[in-house]
């Protein structure tokens, strides 16, 4: 069973940057498109970025476009989310999963808190 482990979150001031990583226990990234999702308290989980299995195509939610960059390393079975110019409204737990439909059991996520 494939497992996903997210890391890289933390507390950062507005305008700061973080790089999230999502490591998979199996070689799924060469088959599936992957996405980064986030869930803020009291809100539904939403997709913020996605990348095709080949890495040639990406998608970004309007709220993060121009600030976040998704990438993948097939050799390391890892997907990354570079987050720049962070805003307080980016505060959430961040998760990775397949896209467009999450098909793997959710990992524990990594908490991102943007606050001064």
C-alpha positions, 0 to 999 in steps of 0.5 A, spaced: 500 500 500 502 506 497 503 511 503 504 519 502 509 523 507 508 530 507 514 535 510 516 542 510 511 546 513 512 551 519 511 558 522 513 563 517 512 571 517 507 574 511 512 574 505 516 569 507 517 562 503 517 555 505 518 548 500 513 542 502 515 535 500 511 529 499 514 522 499 511 516 496 513 509 498 511 506 491 513 509 484 506 512 483 509 519 480 510 516 474 503 514 473 499 519 476 498 526 476 499 529 483 496 535 487 497 539 493 491 540 497 490 544 503 485 544 508 484 550 513 480 550 519 472 550 518 473 549 511 473 544 505 479 541 503 481 544 496 486 543 490 491 548 490 496 545 485 497 539 480 502 536 476 501 531 470 505 525 471 510 527 466 511 534 469 510 537 463 503 540 465 501 544 471 495 547 474 494 552 480 488 555 483 487 562 482 489 564 489 496 561 489 498 563 481 504 566 481 506 565 488 507 557 488 510 552 484 509 545 484 515 540 481 516 533 481 522 528 482 520 521 479 527 518 481 526 520 488 518 519 488 517 526 491 513 532 489 515 539 491 511 545 493 515 551 493 511 557 496 513 564 496 510 571 498 506 567 503 499 570 506 496 569 512 490 566 508 495 560 506 495 558 513 492 551 513 494 543 513 497 541 506 497 534 503 498 531 497 495 526 493 493 523 486 489 528 482 484 529 479 481 524 484 485 523 491 486 515 490 491 514 496 489 514 503 491 521 506 497 522 509 498 526 516 499 533 512 504 538 514 502 544 517 503 551 514 502 557 519 503 564 516 503 569 521 507 575 524 
